[in-house]
Amino acid sequence: VVRSPFEYPQYYLAEPWQYSILCAYMFLIILLGFPINFMTLYVTIQHKKLRTPLNYILLNLAFANHFMVLCGFAVTMYSAMNGYFV
């Protein structure tokens, strides 16, 4: 019998300490990813010399990664803290 992943901790899939390590890893990625992406956006916008077609692609990637860090990794970290998808 498979229990719903939305109601109970999924400790039969992994030990609780593994969820804790995943939570710490996601926190580290959020802690490092947010300022790095913000600096990339800020520096590219401030300096007109950096506004080249290739840098627009990199700027687009930094912008998308910024939302991934804020939304996707935060949800993963919160789910790892609880042991199930919230």
N, CA, C and O atoms as a GROMACS GRO file, in nm:
protein
  344
    1VAL      N    1   0.085  -0.118   0.000
    1VAL     CA    2   0.000   0.000   0.000
    1VAL      C    3   0.089   0.124   0.000
    1VAL      O    4   0.177   0.139   0.085
    2VAL      N    5   0.066   0.208  -0.093
    2VAL     CA    6   0.143   0.333  -0.104
    2VAL      C    7   0.060   0.446  -0.044
    2VAL      O    8  -0.055   0.468  -0.082
    3ARG      N    9   0.121   0.515   0.051
    3ARG     CA   10   0.052   0.628   0.113
    3ARG      C   11   0.068   0.752   0.027
    3ARG      O   12   0.160   0.763  -0.054
    4SER      N   13  -0.021   0.845   0.048
    4SER     CA   14  -0.017   0.969  -0.028
    4SER      C   15   0.106   1.052   0.009
    4SER      O   16   0.134   1.069   0.128
    5PRO      N   17   0.179   1.104  -0.090
    5PRO     CA   18   0.296   1.186  -0.058
    5PRO      C   19   0.259   1.325  -0.007
    5PRO      O   20   0.347   1.404   0.028
    6PHE      N   21   0.129   1.356  -0.001
    6PHE     CA   22   0.085   1.487   0.042
    6PHE      C   23   0.035   1.489   0.186
    6PHE      O   24  -0.002   1.594   0.238
    7GLU      N   25   0.032   1.373   0.253
    7GLU     CA   26  -0.027   1.367   0.386
    7GLU      C   27   0.068   1.320   0.496
    7GLU      O   28   0.052   1.361   0.611
    8TYR      N   29   0.166   1.237   0.464
    8TYR     CA   30   0.252   1.178   0.566
    8TYR      C   31   0.398   1.195   0.526
    8TYR      O   32   0.430   1.203   0.408
    9PRO      N   33   0.486   1.201   0.624
    9PRO     CA   34   0.630   1.201   0.590
    9PRO      C   35   0.668   1.074   0.515
    9PRO      O   36   0.621   0.965   0.547
   10GLN      N   37   0.752   1.089   0.417
   10GLN     CA   38   0.791   0.978   0.331
   10GLN      C   39   0.920   0.914   0.380
   10GLN      O   40   1.016   0.899   0.303
   11TYR      N   41   0.924   0.877   0.507
   11TYR     CA   42   1.046   0.824   0.565
   11TYR      C   43   1.074   0.681   0.522
   11TYR      O   44   1.181   0.629   0.553
   12TYR      N   45   0.982   0.617   0.452
   12TYR     CA   46   1.014   0.485   0.398
   12TYR      C   47   1.096   0.497   0.271
   12TYR      O   48   1.154   0.398   0.226
   13LEU      N   49   1.103   0.617   0.212
   13LEU     CA   50   1.185   0.639   0.093
   13LEU      C   51   1.330   0.673   0.130
   13LEU      O   52   1.424   0.632   0.062
   14ALA      N   53   1.346   0.748   0.236
   14ALA     CA   54   1.480   0.790   0.281
   14ALA      C   55   1.473   0.816   0.431
   14ALA      O   56   1.368   0.844   0.487
   15GLU      N   57   1.588   0.806   0.492
   15GLU     CA   58   1.596   0.831   0.636
   15GLU      C   59   1.576   0.981   0.665
   15GLU      O   60   1.602   1.064   0.578
   16PRO      N   61   1.530   1.015   0.784
   16PRO     CA   62   1.510   1.158   0.817
   16PRO      C   63   1.637   1.242   0.806
   16PRO      O   64   1.629   1.360   0.770
   17TRP      N   65   1.753   1.185   0.836
   17TRP     CA   66   1.876   1.264   0.827
   17TRP      C   67   1.908   1.300   0.682
   17TRP      O   68   1.972   1.402   0.657
   18GLN      N   69   1.863   1.218   0.586
   18GLN     CA   70   1.886   1.250   0.446
   18GLN      C   71   1.800   1.369   0.403
   18GLN      O   72   1.843   1.453   0.323
   19TYR      N   73   1.679   1.376   0.457
   19TYR     CA   74   1.596   1.492   0.430
   19TYR      C   75   1.658   1.618   0.492
   19TYR      O   76   1.649   1.727   0.434
   20SER      N   77   1.719   1.603   0.607
   20SER     CA   78   1.785   1.718   0.671
   20SER      C   79   1.904   1.767   0.589
   20SER      O   80   1.924   1.888   0.576
   21ILE      N   81   1.980   1.675   0.534
   21ILE     CA   82   2.093   1.714   0.448
   21ILE      C   83   2.043   1.783   0.322
   21ILE      O   84   2.102   1.882   0.277
   22LEU      N   85   1.935   1.732   0.264
   22LEU     CA   86   1.878   1.796   0.146
   22LEU      C   87   1.830   1.936   0.179
   22LEU      O   88   1.848   2.029   0.100
   23CYS      N   89   1.768   1.952   0.295
   23CYS     CA   90   1.722   2.084   0.338
   23CYS      C   91   1.839   2.180   0.354
   23CYS      O   92   1.832   2.295   0.310
   24ALA      N   93   1.947   2.135   0.416
   24ALA     CA   94   2.065   2.220   0.434
   24ALA      C   95   2.128   2.255   0.300
   24ALA      O   96   2.173   2.368   0.280
   25TYR      N   97   2.132   2.159   0.208
   25TYR     CA   98   2.188   2.184   0.075
   25TYR      C   99   2.105   2.287  -0.001
   25TYR      O  100   2.160   2.376  -0.065
   26MET      N  101   1.974   2.277   0.006
   26MET     CA  102   1.887   2.374  -0.062
   26MET      C  103   1.902   2.513   0.001
   26MET      O  104   1.899   2.614  -0.070
   27PHE      N  105   1.919   2.517   0.133
   27PHE     CA  106   1.940   2.646   0.198
   27PHE      C  107   2.071   2.709   0.151
   27PHE      O  108   2.076   2.830   0.128
   28LEU      N  109   2.175   2.629   0.136
   28LEU     CA  110   2.303   2.679   0.087
   28LEU      C  111   2.291   2.731  -0.056
   28LEU      O  112   2.347   2.836  -0.090
   29ILE      N  113   2.218   2.660  -0.140
   29ILE     CA  114   2.198   2.706  -0.278
   29ILE      C  115   2.120   2.836  -0.282
   29ILE      O  116   2.152   2.926  -0.360
   30ILE      N  117   2.018   2.848  -0.197
   30ILE     CA  118   1.941   2.973  -0.190
   30ILE      C  119   2.030   3.087  -0.140
   30ILE      O  120   2.029   3.198  -0.194
   31LEU      N  121   2.108   3.057  -0.038
   31LEU     CA  122   2.195   3.159   0.022
   31LEU      C  123   2.300   3.209  -0.077
   31LEU      O  124   2.334   3.327  -0.076
   32LEU      N  125   2.352   3.121  -0.161
   32LEU     CA  126   2.453   3.161  -0.259
   32LEU      C  127   2.392   3.208  -0.391
   32LEU      O  128   2.444   3.300  -0.454
   33GLY      N  129   2.283   3.145  -0.433
   33GLY     CA  130   2.226   3.174  -0.564
   33GLY      C  131   2.157   3.309  -0.573
   33GLY      O  132   2.167   3.376  -0.675
   34PHE      N  133   2.089   3.348  -0.468
   34PHE     CA  134   2.017   3.476  -0.472
   34PHE      C  135   2.110   3.595  -0.492
   34PHE      O  136   2.086   3.675  -0.583
   35PRO      N  137   2.216   3.612  -0.411
   35PRO     CA  138   2.302   3.728  -0.433
   35PRO      C  139   2.382   3.723  -0.564
   35PRO      O  140   2.406   3.827  -0.625
   36ILE      N  141   2.421   3.605  -0.606
   36ILE     CA  142   2.498   3.595  -0.731
   36ILE      C  143   2.412   3.636  -0.850
   36ILE      O  144   2.457   3.710  -0.937
   37ASN      N  145   2.287   3.588  -0.854
   37ASN     CA  146   2.198   3.627  -0.964
   37ASN      C  147   2.163   3.775  -0.956
   37ASN      O  148   2.155   3.842  -1.059
   38PHE      N  149   2.143   3.825  -0.836
   38PHE     CA  150   2.113   3.967  -0.822
   38PHE      C  151   2.230   4.053  -0.868
   38PHE      O  152   2.209   4.154  -0.936
   39MET      N  153   2.352   4.015  -0.832
   39MET     CA  154   2.471   4.091  -0.876
   39MET      C  155   2.484   4.087  -1.028
   39MET      O  156   2.520   4.188  -1.089
   40THR      N  157   2.456   3.973  -1.088
   40THR     CA  158   2.463   3.962  -1.234
   40THR      C  159   2.364   4.058  -1.299
   40THR      O  160   2.398   4.129  -1.394
   41LEU      N  161   2.241   4.059  -1.249
   41LEU     CA  162   2.140   4.150  -1.304
   41LEU      C  163   2.179   4.296  -1.281
   41LEU      O  164   2.168   4.377  -1.372
   42TYR      N  165   2.225   4.328  -1.162
   42TYR     CA  166   2.258   4.466  -1.128
   42TYR      C  167   2.375   4.520  -1.211
   42TYR      O  168   2.368   4.630  -1.264
   43VAL      N  169   2.481   4.441  -1.222
   43VAL     CA  170   2.600   4.488  -1.294
   43VAL      C  171   2.569   4.503  -1.442
   43VAL      O  172   2.614   4.599  -1.505
   44THR      N  173   2.494   4.410  -1.498
   44THR     CA  174   2.463   4.418  -1.641
   44THR      C  175   2.373   4.537  -1.672
   44THR      O  176   2.387   4.600  -1.776
   45ILE      N  177   2.282   4.568  -1.582
   45ILE     CA  178   2.194   4.682  -1.605
   45ILE      C  179   2.269   4.814  -1.585
   45ILE      O  180   2.242   4.911  -1.657
   46GLN      N  181   2.362   4.821  -1.492
   46GLN     CA  182   2.433   4.945  -1.461
   46GLN      C  183   2.537   4.983  -1.567
   46GLN      O  184   2.558   5.102  -1.592
   47HIS      N  185   2.601   4.886  -1.629
   47HIS     CA  186   2.709   4.914  -1.724
   47HIS      C  187   2.662   4.890  -1.867
   47HIS      O  188   2.632   4.777  -1.906
   48LYS      N  189   2.655   4.997  -1.944
   48LYS     CA  190   2.606   4.987  -2.082
   48LYS      C  191   2.700   4.907  -2.171
   48LYS      O  192   2.657   4.852  -2.273
   49LYS      N  193   2.826   4.901  -2.135
   49LYS     CA  194   2.922   4.825  -2.215
   49LYS      C  195   2.891   4.675  -2.215
   49LYS      O  196   2.929   4.603  -2.307
   50LEU      N  197   2.823   4.629  -2.113
   50LEU     CA  198   2.792   4.487  -2.101
   50LEU      C  199   2.663   4.447  -2.173
   50LEU      O  200   2.622   4.331  -2.167
   51ARG      N  201   2.599   4.540  -2.238
   51ARG     CA  202   2.473   4.509  -2.306
   51ARG      C  203   2.498   4.460  -2.448
   51ARG      O  204   2.472   4.530  -2.546
   52THR      N  205   2.548   4.338  -2.456
   52THR     CA  206   2.573   4.272  -2.584
   52THR      C  207   2.472   4.159  -2.599
   52THR      O  208   2.410   4.118  -2.501
   53PRO      N  209   2.454   4.107  -2.720
   53PRO     CA  210   2.358   3.998  -2.739
   53PRO      C  211   2.386   3.875  -2.652
   53PRO      O  212   2.294   3.814  -2.599
   54LEU      N  213   2.513   3.839  -2.637
   54LEU     CA  214   2.545   3.725  -2.553
   54LEU      C  215   2.512   3.753  -2.406
   54LEU      O  216   2.463   3.665  -2.335
   55ASN      N  217   2.540   3.874  -2.361
   55ASN     CA  218   2.508   3.908  -2.223
   55ASN      C  219   2.358   3.917  -2.199
   55ASN      O  220   2.313   3.894  -2.086
   56TYR      N  221   2.279   3.949  -2.302
   56TYR     CA  222   2.134   3.944  -2.286
   56TYR      C  223   2.086   3.801  -2.262
   56TYR      O  224   1.993   3.778  -2.185
   57ILE      N  225   2.150   3.707  -2.327
   57ILE     CA  226   2.117   3.566  -2.304
   57ILE      C  227   2.153   3.528  -2.161
   57ILE      O  228   2.075   3.462  -2.092
   58LEU      N  229   2.272   3.569  -2.117
   58LEU     CA  230   2.315   3.539  -1.980
   58LEU      C  231   2.227   3.611  -1.877
   58LEU      O  232   2.199   3.557  -1.770
   59LEU      N  233   2.184   3.732  -1.910
   59LEU     CA  234   2.094   3.807  -1.824
   59LEU      C  235   1.959   3.736  -1.812
   59LEU      O  236   1.900   3.731  -1.704
   60ASN      N  237   1.910   3.683  -1.923
   60ASN     CA  238   1.785   3.608  -1.923
   60ASN      C  239   1.799   3.482  -1.837
   60ASN      O  240   1.707   3.449  -1.762
   61LEU      N  241   1.911   3.413  -1.847
   61LEU     CA  242   1.934   3.295  -1.763
   61LEU      C  243   1.942   3.330  -1.615
   61LEU      O  244   1.889   3.258  -1.531
   62ALA      N  245   2.008   3.441  -1.584
   62ALA     CA  246   2.018   3.484  -1.444
   62ALA      C  247   1.880   3.520  -1.390
   62ALA      O  248   1.849   3.491  -1.274
   63PHE      N  249   1.799   3.584  -1.471
   63PHE     CA  250   1.663   3.622  -1.430
   63PHE      C  251   1.578   3.497  -1.405
   63PHE      O  252   1.506   3.490  -1.305
   64ALA      N  253   1.586   3.399  -1.496
   64ALA     CA  254   1.510   3.275  -1.478
   64ALA      C  255   1.561   3.197  -1.356
   64ALA      O  256   1.482   3.139  -1.281
   65ASN      N  257   1.692   3.195  -1.337
   65ASN     CA  258   1.748   3.125  -1.222
   65ASN      C  259   1.711   3.194  -1.092
   65ASN      O  260   1.697   3.128  -0.989
   66HIS      N  261   1.695   3.324  -1.095
   66HIS     CA  262   1.653   3.399  -0.978
   66HIS      C  263   1.515   3.351  -0.931
   66HIS      O  264   1.494   3.331  -0.811
   67PHE      N  265   1.423   3.331  -1.024
   67PHE     CA  266   1.291   3.280  -0.988
   67PHE      C  267   1.298   3.134  -0.944
   67PHE      O  268   1.222   3.091  -0.857
   68MET      N  269   1.388   3.058  -1.004
   68MET     CA  270   1.404   2.918  -0.963
   68MET      C  271   1.455   2.910  -0.820
   68MET      O  272   1.409   2.826  -0.742
   69VAL      N  273   1.549   2.996  -0.785
   69VAL     CA  274   1.602   2.997  -0.648
   69VAL      C  275   1.493   3.037  -0.549
   69VAL      O  276   1.477   2.974  -0.445
   70LEU      N  277   1.417   3.142  -0.583
   70LEU     CA  278   1.316   3.192  -0.490
   70LEU      C  279   1.196   3.098  -0.479
   70LEU      O  280   1.145   3.077  -0.369
   71CYS      N  281   1.151   3.042  -0.589
   71CYS     CA  282   1.029   2.962  -0.586
   71CYS      C  283   1.057   2.812  -0.577
   71CYS      O  284   1.006   2.745  -0.487
   72GLY      N  285   1.136   2.760  -0.667
   72GLY     CA  286   1.157   2.616  -0.673
   72GLY      C  287   1.238   2.560  -0.558
   72GLY      O  288   1.199   2.460  -0.497
   73PHE      N  289   1.351   2.622  -0.529
   73PHE     CA  290   1.437   2.570  -0.423
   73PHE      C  291   1.377   2.593  -0.286
   73PHE      O  292   1.398   2.513  -0.194
   74ALA      N  293   1.301   2.702  -0.270
   74ALA     CA  294   1.236   2.727  -0.142
   74ALA      C  295   1.130   2.620  -0.113
   74ALA      O  296   1.118   2.574   0.000
   75VAL      N  297   1.055   2.581  -0.215
   75VAL     CA  298   0.954   2.475  -0.198
   75VAL      C  299   1.022   2.342  -0.168
   75VAL      O  300   0.975   2.265  -0.083
   76THR      N  301   1.132   2.314  -0.235
   76THR     CA  302   1.205   2.189  -0.209
   76THR      C  303   1.260   2.187  -0.068
   76THR      O  304   1.255   2.084   0.000
   77MET      N  305   1.313   2.300  -0.022
   77MET     CA  306   1.366   2.306   0.113
   77MET      C  307   1.256   2.286   0.216
   77MET      O  308   1.273   2.213   0.314
   78TYR      N  309   1.143   2.350   0.194
   78TYR     CA  310   1.031   2.337   0.288
   78TYR      C  311   0.976   2.195   0.289
   78TYR      O  312   0.939   2.143   0.394
   79SER      N  313   0.970   2.132   0.173
   79SER     CA  314   0.924   1.994   0.166
   79SER      C  315   1.022   1.899   0.234
   79SER      O  316   0.980   1.802   0.298
   80ALA      N  317   1.151   1.925   0.221
   80ALA     CA  318   1.251   1.841   0.287
   80ALA      C  319   1.245   1.857   0.438
   80ALA      O  320   1.270   1.762   0.511
   81MET      N  321   1.212   1.978   0.486
   81MET     CA  322   1.200   1.998   0.629
   81MET      C  323   1.086   1.914   0.688
   81MET      O  324   1.096   1.865   0.800
   82ASN      N  325   0.979   1.899   0.610
   82ASN     CA  326   0.863   1.825   0.658
   82ASN      C  327   0.868   1.676   0.625
   82ASN      O  328   0.795   1.597   0.685
   83GLY      N  329   0.950   1.638   0.531
   83GLY     CA  330   0.958   1.498   0.492
   83GLY      C  331   0.856   1.458   0.387
   83GLY      O  332   0.850   1.342   0.347
   84TYR      N  333   0.777   1.552   0.342
   84TYR     CA  334   0.678   1.524   0.237
   84TYR      C  335   0.647   1.653   0.163
   84TYR      O  336   0.677   1.763   0.210
   85PHE      N  337   0.586   1.638   0.046
   85PHE     CA  338   0.554   1.756  -0.036
   85PHE      C  339   0.437   1.830   0.025
   85PHE      O  340   0.330   1.773   0.050
   86VAL      N  341   0.458   1.959   0.049
   86VAL     CA  342   0.354   2.039   0.112
   86VAL      C  343   0.287   2.124   0.007
   86VAL      O  344   0.196   2.200   0.038
   0.00000   0.00000   0.00000
